[in-house]
Amino acid sequence: MSTDHAHAHHLENPDKSGPPPKIDVVATVPGAPPAPEGAEAMTILVTLPPNSPGAPPHRHSGPAFGYVVKGAINFELEGEPVRVVPAGEAFWEPGGDVIHYQDGNHLAEEESAFVVTMFCAPGQPMLTVVEPEELEARRDRRAPRP
């Protein structure tokens, strides 16, 4: 995910009734995977209580794009190390076969929250929990943990 500001925008305000909006590009995803054919776009707000581990390891049927609005989350995709995404930063995942290991609250004493838009394949749930047997079979694909 890039925070390239080459896509910055400026809108003129033709009626001059007030200042124009300020538009900041938070992140872009060059070459992002396409949404599944006939996908349903779904935007959700996830609020994590202090120290919440988030959802268990899971996957999505299509790409997901998110933004942390409060606190900080632990974010881990298959093959990538765990990273902390603080409020004001974005994240994305390709969906499909990739396992999303963590999306928990990084903070032990404060609530964290993020908004995510997912492009779900028709008739598929928003997320599918990965069974322990598959996690074990794919253990070699997970990035080393500290």
DSSP file with accessible surface (Angstrom, degrees, kcal/mol):
  #  RESIDUE AA STRUCTURE BP1 BP2  ACC     N-H-->O    O-->H-N    N-H-->O    O-->H-N    TCO  KAPPA ALPHA  PHI   PSI    X-CA   Y-CA   Z-CA
    1    1 A M              0   0   85      0, 0.0     2,-0.3     0, 0.0    28,-0.2   0.000 360.0 360.0 360.0 136.6    0.0    0.0    0.0
    2    2 A S  B     -A   28   0A  36     26,-3.4    26,-2.9     2,-0.1     0, 0.0  -0.803 360.0-158.4-111.9 147.6    1.4    3.3   -1.0
    3    3 A T        +     0   0   93     -2,-0.3     2,-0.2    24,-0.3    24,-0.1  -0.063  41.2 154.7-108.4  30.7    0.9    6.8    0.6
    4    4 A D    >   -     0   0   80      1,-0.2     3,-0.6    24,-0.1    -2,-0.1  -0.375  33.5-159.3 -59.8 124.9    1.9    8.4   -2.7
    5    5 A H  G >   +     0   0  108      1,-0.2     3,-1.9    -2,-0.2    -1,-0.2   0.211  64.1 107.5 -96.6  18.3    0.4   11.8   -2.9
    6    6 A A  G 3  S+     0   0   79      1,-0.3    -1,-0.2    19,-0.0    -2,-0.1   0.715  77.5  59.3 -64.3 -17.9    0.6   12.0   -6.7
    7    7 A H  G <  S+     0   0   99     -3,-0.6    -1,-0.3     2,-0.1    -2,-0.1   0.223  77.3 143.1 -93.8  13.4   -3.1   11.5   -6.7
    8    8 A A    <   -     0   0   63     -3,-1.9     2,-0.3    17,-0.1    16,-0.1  -0.198  34.8-154.8 -56.5 146.8   -3.7   14.6   -4.6
    9    9 A H  E     -B   23   0B 116     14,-0.7    14,-0.6     2,-0.0     2,-0.4  -0.927  16.3-166.8-126.9 150.7   -6.8   16.6   -5.5
   10   10 A H  E     -B   22   0B 130     -2,-0.3     2,-0.5    12,-0.1    12,-0.1  -0.994  11.2-157.3-135.3 127.1   -8.0   20.1   -5.2
   11   11 A L        -     0   0   84     10,-0.6     2,-0.1    -2,-0.4    -2,-0.0  -0.908  11.9-136.8-106.6 130.9  -11.6   21.1   -5.8
   12   12 A E        -     0   0  137     -2,-0.5    -2,-0.0     8,-0.1     0, 0.0  -0.482  12.9-136.9 -75.0 155.8  -12.6   24.6   -6.7
   13   13 A N    >   -     0   0   33     -2,-0.1     3,-1.1     1,-0.1     5,-0.1  -0.825  20.9-176.5-117.4  90.1  -15.6   26.0   -4.9
   14   14 A P  T 3  S+     0   0  116      0, 0.0    -1,-0.1     0, 0.0    -2,-0.0   0.802  80.3  49.1 -64.1 -29.1  -17.7   27.7   -7.6
   15   15 A D  T 3  S-     0   0  108      3,-0.1    -2,-0.0     1,-0.0     0, 0.0   0.607  91.1-147.0 -89.1  -7.2  -20.4   29.1   -5.4
   16   16 A K    <   +     0   0  153     -3,-1.1    -1,-0.0     1,-0.1    -3,-0.0   0.731  53.7 135.0  54.7  25.4  -17.9   30.6   -2.9
   17   17 A S  S    S-     0   0  102      1,-0.2    -1,-0.1     2,-0.0    -4,-0.0   0.589  78.8 -22.7 -79.2  -8.2  -20.2   29.9    0.1
   18   18 A G  S    S-     0   0   33     -5,-0.1    -1,-0.2     0, 0.0    -2,-0.1  -0.964  93.3 -51.9 179.1 177.0  -17.4   28.5    2.1
   19   19 A P        -     0   0  121      0, 0.0     3,-0.1     0, 0.0    -7,-0.0  -0.326  60.1-107.6 -68.8 150.3  -14.0   27.0    1.7
   20   20 A P        -     0   0   52      0, 0.0    -7,-0.1     0, 0.0    -8,-0.1  -0.308  44.2 -89.1 -71.0 161.2  -13.6   24.0   -0.6
   21   21 A P        -     0   0   79      0, 0.0   -10,-0.6     0, 0.0     2,-0.5  -0.362  34.8-127.7 -67.9 151.7  -13.1   20.5    0.9
   22   22 A K  E     -B   10   0B 164    -12,-0.1     2,-0.5    -3,-0.1   -12,-0.1  -0.896  23.8-162.2 -98.9 127.7   -9.5   19.3    1.6
   23   23 A I  E     -B    9   0B  64    -14,-0.6   -14,-0.7    -2,-0.5     2,-0.5  -0.962   9.0-177.8-117.3 119.2   -8.8   15.9    0.1
   24   24 A D        -     0   0   97     -2,-0.5     2,-0.7   -16,-0.1   -16,-0.0  -0.972  25.1-133.8-114.3 129.9   -5.9   13.9    1.3
   25   25 A V        -     0   0   21     -2,-0.5     3,-0.1     1,-0.2   -17,-0.1  -0.724  20.0-172.6 -79.4 118.2   -5.1   10.5   -0.3
   26   26 A V        -     0   0   59     -2,-0.7     2,-0.3     1,-0.3    64,-0.3   0.883  62.8 -22.3 -80.1 -42.0   -4.4    8.2    2.6
   27   27 A A        -     0   0   27    -24,-0.1    -1,-0.3    62,-0.1     2,-0.3  -0.978  52.6-154.2-165.2 153.8   -3.2    5.2    0.6
   28   28 A T  B     -A    2   0A  28    -26,-2.9   -26,-3.4    -2,-0.3   -24,-0.1  -0.938  10.3-147.1-130.1 157.3   -3.3    3.7   -2.8
   29   29 A V    >   -     0   0   28     -2,-0.3     3,-1.3   -28,-0.2     2,-0.1  -0.841  15.8-153.7-126.7  91.3   -2.9    0.1   -3.9
   30   30 A P  T 3  S+     0   0  103      0, 0.0    -2,-0.0     0, 0.0     0, 0.0  -0.433  82.1   8.1 -63.7 136.7   -1.2   -0.2   -7.3
   31   31 A G  T 3  S-     0   0   83      1,-0.2     0, 0.0    -2,-0.1     0, 0.0   0.800  88.2-178.4  65.2  28.3   -2.2   -3.4   -9.1
   32   32 A A    <   -     0   0   38     -3,-1.3    -1,-0.2     1,-0.1    -3,-0.0  -0.255  34.8 -98.2 -58.3 146.5   -4.8   -4.3   -6.5
   33   33 A P        -     0   0   41      0, 0.0    -1,-0.1     0, 0.0     2,-0.1  -0.340  43.5-104.6 -65.3 149.3   -6.6   -7.6   -7.2
   34   34 A P        -     0   0  117      0, 0.0     3,-0.1     0, 0.0     0, 0.0  -0.359  34.4-105.3 -71.4 155.2   -9.9   -7.3   -8.9
   35   35 A A        -     0   0   47      1,-0.1     3,-0.1    27,-0.1    85,-0.1  -0.468  47.9 -90.3 -71.9 149.5  -13.1   -7.8   -6.9
   36   36 A P    >   -     0   0   35      0, 0.0     3,-2.0     0, 0.0    -1,-0.1  -0.298  56.6 -85.9 -57.9 148.3  -14.9  -11.1   -7.5
   37   37 A E  T 3  S+     0   0  189      1,-0.3     0, 0.0    -3,-0.1     0, 0.0  -0.308 116.6  10.3 -57.9 132.2  -17.4  -11.0  -10.4
   38   38 A G  T 3  S+     0   0   62      1,-0.2    -1,-0.3    -3,-0.1    82,-0.1   0.703  95.5 177.9  72.9  18.9  -20.8   -9.8   -9.1
   39   39 A A    <   -     0   0   32     -3,-2.0     2,-0.5    82,-0.1    82,-0.2  -0.102  28.4-133.5 -58.8 150.4  -19.2   -8.8   -5.8
   40   40 A E  E     -C  120   0C 112     80,-2.5    80,-2.6     2,-0.0     2,-0.4  -0.925  18.4-141.0-100.0 123.9  -21.1   -7.2   -3.0
   41   41 A A  E     -C  119   0C  62     -2,-0.5     2,-0.4    78,-0.2    78,-0.2  -0.766  24.4-177.8 -86.0 131.4  -19.3   -4.2   -1.5
   42   42 A M  E     -C  118   0C  49     76,-2.7    76,-3.2    -2,-0.4     2,-0.5  -0.996  13.7-163.5-134.8 127.3  -19.7   -4.1    2.3
   43   43 A T  E     +C  117   0C  91     -2,-0.4     2,-0.3    74,-0.3    74,-0.2  -0.958  17.1 177.3-112.5 128.2  -18.3   -1.4    4.6
   44   44 A I  E     -C  116   0C  48     72,-2.7    72,-2.4    -2,-0.5     2,-0.5  -0.917  26.9-137.0-128.7 154.8  -18.2   -2.3    8.3
   45   45 A L  E     -C  115   0C 110     -2,-0.3     2,-0.5    70,-0.2    70,-0.2  -0.967  20.3-162.7-108.3 122.8  -16.9   -0.6   11.5
   46   46 A V  E     -C  114   0C  35     68,-3.2    68,-2.3    -2,-0.5     2,-0.5  -0.945   2.4-166.7-109.5 121.7  -15.0   -2.9   13.8
   47   47 A T  E     -C  113   0C  68     -2,-0.5    66,-0.2    66,-0.2    58,-0.0  -0.951   5.2-160.5-110.7 123.8  -14.6   -1.7   17.4
   48   48 A L  E     -C  112   0C   8     64,-3.6    64,-2.2    -2,-0.5     3,-0.1  -0.912  12.3-136.3-108.3 119.5  -12.1   -3.7   19.5
   49   49 A P    >   -     0   0   75      0, 0.0     3,-2.2     0, 0.0    56,-0.2  -0.213  52.9 -63.3 -61.9 163.4  -12.3   -3.5   23.3
   50   50 A P  T 3  S+     0   0   63      0, 0.0    58,-0.2     0, 0.0    61,-0.1  -0.202 123.7   2.9 -50.0 134.5   -8.9   -3.0   25.1
   51   51 A N  T 3  S+     0   0  117     56,-3.1    57,-0.1    59,-0.4    60,-0.1   0.579  88.8 160.3  65.4  12.7   -6.6   -6.0   24.5
   52   52 A S    <   -     0   0   28     -3,-2.2    53,-2.6    55,-0.3    -1,-0.2  -0.446  38.5-147.1 -66.0 134.4   -9.1   -7.8   22.2
   53   53 A P        -     0   0  107      0, 0.0    50,-0.7     0, 0.0    51,-0.2   0.610  35.0-144.6 -76.4  -9.3   -7.4  -10.4   19.9
   54   54 A G        -     0   0   23     48,-0.1    50,-0.2    -5,-0.1    48,-0.0  -0.389  49.6 -11.8  78.8-159.8   -9.9   -9.6   17.1
   55   55 A A  S    S-     0   0   26     48,-0.2    48,-0.3     1,-0.1     3,-0.1  -0.384  77.0-107.1 -72.6 151.8  -11.2  -12.2   14.8
   56   56 A P        -     0   0   70      0, 0.0    -1,-0.1     0, 0.0    44,-0.1  -0.249  63.9 -58.3 -67.9 167.7   -9.6  -15.7   14.7
   57   57 A P  S    S+     0   0   34      0, 0.0    73,-2.4     0, 0.0     2,-0.3  -0.231  82.3 148.2 -50.2 133.5   -7.5  -16.5   11.7
   58   58 A H  E     -FG 100 129D   1     42,-2.0    42,-3.9    71,-0.3     2,-0.3  -0.892  36.9-132.2-154.4 178.9   -9.7  -16.1    8.6
   59   59 A R  E     - G   0 128D  39     69,-1.8    69,-2.4    -2,-0.3     2,-0.3  -0.956  12.6-136.3-141.8 161.7   -9.9  -15.2    4.9
   60   60 A H        -     0   0   14     38,-0.4    36,-2.0    -2,-0.3    38,-0.2  -0.894  18.0-130.3-116.5 150.5  -12.1  -13.0    2.8
   61   61 A S  S    S+     0   0   37     64,-0.4    59,-0.1    -2,-0.3    36,-0.1   0.634  90.3  12.5 -77.2 -11.6  -13.5  -14.0   -0.7
   62   62 A G  S    S-     0   0    3     34,-0.1   -27,-0.1   -27,-0.1    58,-0.1  -0.882 101.8 -56.7-149.9-179.3  -12.3  -10.7   -2.2
   63   63 A P        -     0   0    4      0, 0.0    56,-2.3     0, 0.0     2,-0.4  -0.220  44.3-157.0 -66.6 155.4  -10.0   -7.7   -1.4
   64   64 A A  E     -ED  93 118C   0     29,-2.3    29,-2.3    54,-0.2     2,-0.4  -0.998   5.8-166.1-135.8 137.9  -10.5   -5.6    1.6
   65   65 A F  E     +ED  92 117C  58     52,-2.6    52,-3.0    -2,-0.4     2,-0.3  -0.994  17.5 178.0-128.0 125.6   -9.4   -2.0    2.2
   66   66 A G  E     -ED  91 116C   7     25,-3.0    25,-2.1    -2,-0.4     2,-0.4  -0.834  22.3-157.8-132.6 168.1   -9.4   -0.5    5.7
   67   67 A Y  E     -ED  90 115C  89     48,-2.6    48,-2.7    -2,-0.3     2,-0.6  -0.987  22.5-131.1-145.1 126.8   -8.6    2.6    7.7
   68   68 A V  E     + D   0 114C   0     21,-2.5    20,-3.0    -2,-0.4    46,-0.3  -0.709  25.1 177.0 -83.1 120.4   -7.8    2.7   11.5
   69   69 A V  E     +     0   0C  70     44,-1.8     2,-0.3    -2,-0.6    45,-0.2   0.651  65.5  19.6 -97.8 -17.5  -10.0    5.5   13.0
   70   70 A K  E    S- D   0 113C  99     43,-1.8    43,-2.4    16,-0.0    -1,-0.3  -0.982 112.6 -17.2-156.0 135.7   -9.0    5.1   16.7
   71   71 A G  S    S-     0   0   21     -2,-0.3    16,-2.4    41,-0.2     2,-0.3  -0.445  87.2 -70.0  76.6-137.0   -6.2    3.4   18.6
   72   72 A A  E     -I   86   0E   9     14,-0.3    34,-2.4    -2,-0.2    35,-0.6  -0.976  38.1-150.4-159.5 144.9   -3.9    0.9   16.8
   73   73 A I  E     -IJ  85 105E   0     12,-2.4    12,-2.8    -2,-0.3     2,-0.5  -0.897  18.5-124.7-122.4 151.7   -4.3   -2.6   15.5
   74   74 A N  E     -I   84   0E  32     30,-3.1    30,-0.5    -2,-0.3     2,-0.5  -0.840  34.0-169.3 -86.8 128.2   -2.0   -5.6   15.1
   75   75 A F  E     +I   83   0E   1      8,-3.0     8,-2.2    -2,-0.5     2,-0.4  -0.981  12.0 168.8-128.6 124.0   -2.3   -6.6   11.4
   76   76 A E  E     -H  102   0D   1     26,-1.9    25,-1.6    -2,-0.5    26,-1.5  -0.960   8.2-176.6-141.9 121.8   -0.9   -9.9   10.0
   77   77 A L  E >   -H  100   0D   3     -2,-0.4     3,-2.4     4,-0.3    66,-0.3  -0.826  47.3 -80.0-108.1 154.9   -1.4  -11.5    6.7
   78   78 A E  T 3  S+     0   0   27     21,-2.7    64,-0.2    -2,-0.3    -1,-0.1  -0.244 118.6  15.2 -52.5 130.1    0.0  -14.9    5.6
   79   79 A G  T 3  S+     0   0   52     62,-0.7    -1,-0.3     1,-0.2    63,-0.1   0.368 111.0  92.8  85.1  -4.2    3.7  -14.5    4.6
   80   80 A E  S <  S-     0   0   85     -3,-2.4    63,-0.4    63,-0.1    -1,-0.2  -0.931  77.7-111.8-121.4 146.8    4.1  -11.0    6.2
   81   81 A P        -     0   0   88      0, 0.0    -4,-0.3     0, 0.0    64,-0.1  -0.325  45.3 -88.8 -70.1 158.5    5.3  -10.1    9.6
   82   82 A V        -     0   0   52     -6,-0.1     2,-0.3    61,-0.1    -6,-0.2  -0.410  51.4-173.8 -62.0 138.3    2.9   -8.6   12.2
   83   83 A R  E     -I   75   0E  88     -8,-2.2    -8,-3.0    -3,-0.1     2,-0.5  -0.972  24.1-123.5-135.5 153.8    2.7   -4.8   11.9
   84   84 A V  E     -I   74   0E  64     -2,-0.3   -10,-0.2   -10,-0.2   -12,-0.0  -0.852  19.7-162.6 -96.3 127.5    1.0   -2.2   14.0
   85   85 A V  E     -I   73   0E   0    -12,-2.8   -12,-2.4    -2,-0.5    21,-0.1  -0.942  14.1-157.9-111.2 110.0   -1.3    0.1   12.1
   86   86 A P  E >   -I   72   0E  47      0, 0.0     3,-1.8     0, 0.0   -18,-0.3  -0.389  35.1 -71.8 -84.6 166.7   -2.1    3.2   14.1
   87   87 A A  T 3  S+     0   0   48    -16,-2.4   -18,-0.2     1,-0.3     3,-0.1  -0.227 121.0  33.8 -53.0 138.0   -5.1    5.6   13.8
   88   88 A G  T 3  S+     0   0   37    -20,-3.0     2,-0.3     1,-0.3    -1,-0.3   0.358  99.9  99.5  93.6  -4.4   -4.9    7.6   10.6
   89   89 A E    <   -     0   0   99     -3,-1.8   -21,-2.5   -21,-0.3    -1,-0.3  -0.817  60.7-137.7-114.9 158.8   -3.2    4.8    8.6
   90   90 A A  E     -E   67   0C  19     -2,-0.3     2,-0.3   -64,-0.3   -23,-0.3  -0.645  13.7-171.1-110.9 165.6   -4.7    2.4    6.1
   91   91 A F  E     -E   66   0C   3    -25,-2.1   -25,-3.0    -2,-0.2     2,-0.3  -0.947   2.0-171.0-146.5 164.3   -4.3   -1.3    5.3
   92   92 A W  E     -E   65   0C  57     -2,-0.3   -27,-0.2   -27,-0.2    24,-0.0  -0.983   6.9-162.2-152.7 160.3   -5.4   -3.7    2.7
   93   93 A E  E     -E   64   0C   2    -29,-2.3   -29,-2.3    -2,-0.3     7,-0.0  -0.990  23.3-132.6-144.2 148.9   -5.5   -7.4    1.9
   94   94 A P        -     0   0   42      0, 0.0     2,-0.1     0, 0.0     3,-0.1   0.715  37.7-154.1 -75.3 -20.7   -6.0   -9.3   -1.4
   95   95 A G    >   +     0   0    4      1,-0.1     3,-1.2   -32,-0.1     2,-0.3  -0.377  54.0  88.0  75.9-162.2   -8.5  -11.8   -0.1
   96   96 A G  T 3  S-     0   0   38    -36,-2.0   -36,-0.1     1,-0.2    -1,-0.1  -0.529 108.8  -8.5  72.8-128.6   -8.9  -15.1   -1.8
   97   97 A D  T 3  S+     0   0   91     -2,-0.3    -1,-0.2   -38,-0.1     2,-0.2   0.582 103.2 111.8 -82.4 -11.1   -6.6  -17.9   -0.4
   98   98 A V    <   -     0   0   38     -3,-1.2   -38,-0.4   -38,-0.2     2,-0.4  -0.462  65.0-132.3 -71.2 131.1   -4.5  -15.6    1.8
   99   99 A I        -     0   0    0     -2,-0.2   -21,-2.7   -40,-0.1     2,-0.8  -0.672   6.7-149.1 -84.7 132.4   -5.0  -16.1    5.5
  100  100 A H  E     +FH  58  77D   4    -42,-3.9   -42,-2.0    -2,-0.4   -23,-0.2  -0.894  19.9 178.7 -99.0 103.8   -5.5  -13.0    7.7
  101  101 A Y  E     +     0   0D  11    -25,-1.6     2,-0.4    -2,-0.8   -24,-0.2   0.857  57.2  21.1 -78.1 -41.0   -4.0  -14.1   11.0
  102  102 A Q  E     + H   0  76D  36    -26,-1.5   -26,-1.9     1,-0.1    -1,-0.2  -0.995  38.4 150.2-138.3 142.8   -4.4  -11.0   13.2
  103  103 A D        +     0   0   15    -50,-0.7   -28,-0.2    -2,-0.4   -48,-0.2  -0.140  45.0 140.1-150.7  39.5   -6.6   -7.9   13.4
  104  104 A G        -     0   0    2    -30,-0.5   -30,-3.1   -51,-0.2     2,-0.4  -0.301  61.2 -85.2 -88.5 169.2   -6.5   -7.4   17.1
  105  105 A N  B     -J   73   0E   5    -53,-2.6   -32,-0.2   -32,-0.2    -1,-0.1  -0.570  28.1-160.1 -73.0 125.8   -6.3   -4.3   19.4
  106  106 A H  S    S+     0   0   91    -34,-2.4     2,-0.4    -2,-0.4   -33,-0.2   0.670  71.5  81.2 -77.7 -16.6   -2.6   -3.4   19.9
  107  107 A L        -     0   0   44    -35,-0.6   -56,-3.1     3,-0.2   -55,-0.3  -0.782  58.0-166.2-101.2 132.3   -3.6   -1.4   23.0
  108  108 A A  S    S+     0   0   54     -2,-0.4    -1,-0.1   -58,-0.2     3,-0.0   0.709  90.9  33.2 -84.3 -21.1   -4.2   -3.1   26.4
  109  109 A E  S    S+     0   0  167    -59,-0.1     2,-0.3     1,-0.1    -1,-0.1   0.464 113.0  55.6-116.0  -5.3   -5.9   -0.1   28.0
  110  110 A E  S    S-     0   0  124    -61,-0.1   -59,-0.4   -62,-0.0    -3,-0.2  -0.955  77.4-110.3-133.7 152.9   -7.8    1.6   25.2
  111  111 A E        -     0   0   80     -2,-0.3     2,-0.3   -61,-0.1    -2,-0.1  -0.451  30.7-162.2 -73.4 146.5  -10.4    0.8   22.6
  112  112 A S  E     -C   48   0C   0    -64,-2.2   -64,-3.6   -41,-0.2     2,-0.3  -0.932   6.8-172.8-125.3 157.1   -9.4    0.7   18.9
  113  113 A A  E     -CD  47  70C   5    -43,-2.4   -44,-1.8    -2,-0.3   -43,-1.8  -0.998   6.2-176.4-151.3 146.6  -11.6    0.9   15.8
  114  114 A F  E     -CD  46  68C   8    -68,-2.3   -68,-3.2    -2,-0.3     2,-0.4  -0.984  18.7-139.6-142.0 153.6  -11.2    0.5   12.1
  115  115 A V  E     -CD  45  67C  47    -48,-2.7   -48,-2.6    -2,-0.3     2,-0.4  -0.928  25.3-176.7-108.0 135.3  -13.5    0.8    9.0
  116  116 A V  E     -CD  44  66C   9    -72,-2.4   -72,-2.7    -2,-0.4     2,-0.5  -0.999  17.9-154.4-137.5 136.4  -13.0   -1.8    6.3
  117  117 A T  E     -CD  43  65C  39    -52,-3.0   -52,-2.6    -2,-0.4     2,-0.4  -0.962  19.8-170.3-108.1 124.1  -14.7   -2.1    2.9
  118  118 A M  E     -CD  42  64C   3    -76,-3.2   -76,-2.7    -2,-0.5     2,-0.7  -0.891  21.4-145.2-115.5 146.7  -14.7   -5.7    1.6
  119  119 A F  E     -C   41   0C  63    -56,-2.3     2,-0.3    -2,-0.4   -78,-0.2  -0.904  29.3-165.9-111.2  97.5  -15.6   -7.0   -1.9
  120  120 A C  E     -C   40   0C   3    -80,-2.6   -80,-2.5    -2,-0.7     3,-0.1  -0.660  22.7-113.6 -92.6 139.4  -17.3  -10.3   -1.1
  121  121 A A    >   -     0   0   21     -2,-0.3     3,-2.2   -82,-0.2   -83,-0.1  -0.383  52.4 -85.3 -63.1 144.2  -18.1  -13.0   -3.7
  122  122 A P  T 3  S+     0   0   75      0, 0.0    -1,-0.1     0, 0.0   -83,-0.1  -0.250 113.5   9.7 -54.8 134.3  -21.8  -13.5   -4.2
  123  123 A G  T 3  S+     0   0   85      1,-0.2    -2,-0.1    -3,-0.1    -3,-0.0   0.470 102.5 118.5  77.2   1.2  -23.3  -15.8   -1.6
  124  124 A Q    <   -     0   0  103     -3,-2.2    -1,-0.2     1,-0.1    -4,-0.1  -0.745  67.4-110.4 -99.7 149.3  -20.1  -16.0    0.4
  125  125 A P        -     0   0   74      0, 0.0   -64,-0.4     0, 0.0    -4,-0.2  -0.287  31.8-106.2 -70.7 164.1  -19.9  -14.8    4.1
  126  126 A M  S    S+     0   0   66      1,-0.2     2,-0.3   -66,-0.1   -65,-0.2   0.865 101.9   1.7 -57.9 -39.8  -17.9  -11.7    5.0
  127  127 A L        -     0   0   51    -67,-0.1     2,-0.5   -66,-0.1   -67,-0.2  -0.990  64.1-146.3-147.8 154.1  -15.2  -13.9    6.4
  128  128 A T  E     -G   59   0D  65    -69,-2.4   -69,-1.8    -2,-0.3     2,-0.2  -0.990  23.2-128.4-123.7 123.1  -14.5  -17.6    6.8
  129  129 A V  E     -G   58   0D  70     -2,-0.5     2,-0.4   -71,-0.2   -71,-0.3  -0.484  23.4-126.2 -70.2 138.0  -12.6  -18.9    9.8
  130  130 A V        -     0   0    6    -73,-2.4    -1,-0.1    -2,-0.2   -31,-0.0  -0.731  25.3-121.2 -88.6 130.0   -9.6  -21.1    9.0
  131  131 A E    >>  -     0   0  116     -2,-0.4     4,-2.1     1,-0.1     3,-0.6  -0.352  19.6-115.1 -70.9 149.8   -9.7  -24.5   10.7
  132  132 A P  H 3> S+     0   0   83      0, 0.0     4,-2.4     0, 0.0     5,-0.2   0.846 114.4  58.1 -53.7 -37.1   -6.8  -25.5   13.0
  133  133 A E  H 3> S+     0   0  136      1,-0.2     4,-2.2     2,-0.2     5,-0.1   0.902 108.0  45.5 -63.4 -40.1   -5.8  -28.4   10.6
  134  134 A E  H <> S+     0   0   60     -3,-0.6     4,-1.8     2,-0.2    -1,-0.2   0.899 109.8  54.6 -70.1 -39.0   -5.3  -26.0    7.7
  135  135 A L  H  < S+     0   0   43     -4,-2.1    -2,-0.2     1,-0.2    -1,-0.2   0.929 111.0  46.4 -58.1 -43.4   -3.4  -23.5    9.9
  136  136 A E  H >< S+     0   0  109     -4,-2.4     3,-1.3     1,-0.2     4,-0.3   0.923 110.7  51.8 -65.1 -43.5   -1.0  -26.4   10.8
  137  137 A A  H 3< S+     0   0   79     -4,-2.2     3,-0.3     1,-0.3    -1,-0.2   0.799 116.7  40.3 -64.7 -27.4   -0.7  -27.5    7.2
  138  138 A R  T >< S+     0   0   20     -4,-1.8     3,-2.4     1,-0.2     4,-0.4   0.223  77.7 116.8-106.1  14.4    0.2  -24.0    6.1
  139  139 A R  G X  S+     0   0  162     -3,-1.3     3,-1.5     1,-0.3    -1,-0.2   0.837  70.1  61.8 -53.1 -35.1    2.4  -23.1    9.1
  140  140 A D  G 3  S+     0   0  139     -3,-0.3    -1,-0.3    -4,-0.3    -2,-0.1   0.662  96.8  60.2 -69.2 -14.0    5.5  -22.8    6.8
  141  141 A R  G <  S+     0   0  120     -3,-2.4   -62,-0.7     2,-0.1     2,-0.3   0.570  84.3  95.7 -88.6  -9.5    3.7  -19.9    5.0
  142  142 A R  S <  S-     0   0   67     -3,-1.5   -64,-0.1    -4,-0.4     3,-0.1  -0.655  83.5-112.6 -84.8 138.0    3.5  -17.7    8.1
  143  143 A A        -     0   0   15    -63,-0.4   -63,-0.1    -2,-0.3   -61,-0.1  -0.314  45.6 -87.3 -64.3 147.4    6.2  -15.1    8.7
  144  144 A P        -     0   0  126      0, 0.0    -1,-0.1     0, 0.0    -4,-0.0  -0.271  45.2-138.7 -55.2 143.4    8.5  -15.8   11.7
  145  145 A R              0   0  137     -3,-0.1    -3,-0.0   -64,-0.1     0, 0.0  -0.851 360.0 360.0-108.8 144.4    7.1  -14.4   14.9
  146  146 A P              0   0  169      0, 0.0    -1,-0.1     0, 0.0     0, 0.0  -0.137 360.0 360.0 -65.5 360.0    9.2  -12.6   17.6
